[in-house]
Amino acid sequence: MKEQLEAIQAEALERISQTENIKELQDIKVTFLGKKGSLTGVLRGMGKLSKEERPVVGEIANKVREAITAAFEEKNEKLEIALLEEQLESEAIDVTLPGRPVKVGGPHLLTSIVEEIEDLFIGMGYEVREGPEVETDFYNFEALNLPKDHPARDMQDTFYITNELLLRTHTSPVQARTMREYKGEKPVKMICPGKVYRRDTDDATHSHQFTQIEGLYVDKHVRMSDLKGTLDIFAKKMFGEEREIRLRPSFFPFTEPSVEMDISCKVCHGTGCNVCKGTGWIEILGGGMVHPKVLEMGGYDPEVYSGFAFGMGPERIAMLKYGVNDIRQFYTNDIRFLKQYHKA
Ligand code: DAH
């Protein structure tokens, strides 16, 4: 039995020293020391030994186990270190390599313009309101002094959903909604940015969906000069302090009198050039004094209250401010176009 044990030890040590594979090393351990291993097999036969022989063989067996275990552990550590070193080498990061820049997004140009305009009016005490894009005929037209069959409805080609429901053609219905909500009881000072829809063929200056910002100020003693002063501040803050504004008579059913506001051309400052088509002025927005009928339908007594309103297209503002020449650039999401306007 002693020879048997020595043979097992010799074989185990030999195999342990030969292997360079950590998994194989584990298998070797099991082969010799495992429950069904050869050393265990020999020990099982010890029952047949005499009382005197048993401790002697037992001691040898323990020594053999210790020798195999020690050899295994030593080799295991060696292989683990080797494995780790290999891993460290193959997964090493070269910290001296230049980094890859992180791509940072930014707000869409249209979003930035709308936010800029919002901030400007918030600074003048306006609140920002929203309204539904699917609107009723009443709010989109009737409450704005555009009764059914009124010829001015033709100014805004409309997507109708039913006879009474439509996609709003402008943000002006939010004027009517706000006045009715305030029930003629308190002043209104609001702007409303949002999407609007018209049955237009898309080209460089038209889109079936675009953006508008509506403005409405209703209070006692609001005058035309208040409108002019407000628009002057807006134009100067938006386009530069040197810009002049000009109000031209115009027509909108919801305002009386109605105006169109121009700003002086930034290239020729009013003398005329090809940017302003020789006029010296560039059209920006429409506005006017809120029509008494609109005030009345909104619940405000036109004998007590007066107001001004205006409506503008942020796309147009952005096009003029940044020299964008095709409105479709705002909607096609070409990153090469958009990223020019990301502020660093
Ligand atoms: N709603 C008009 C449009 O879409 C713009 C407009 C003009 C709004 C005059 C107003 C206004 O509030 O007073 O063409």
Residues whose N, C-alpha, C, O or C-beta is under 5 A from the ligand:
A	BS01	DAH	T169 H170 S172 G215 F252 T255 G286 G287 G288 A309 F310 G311
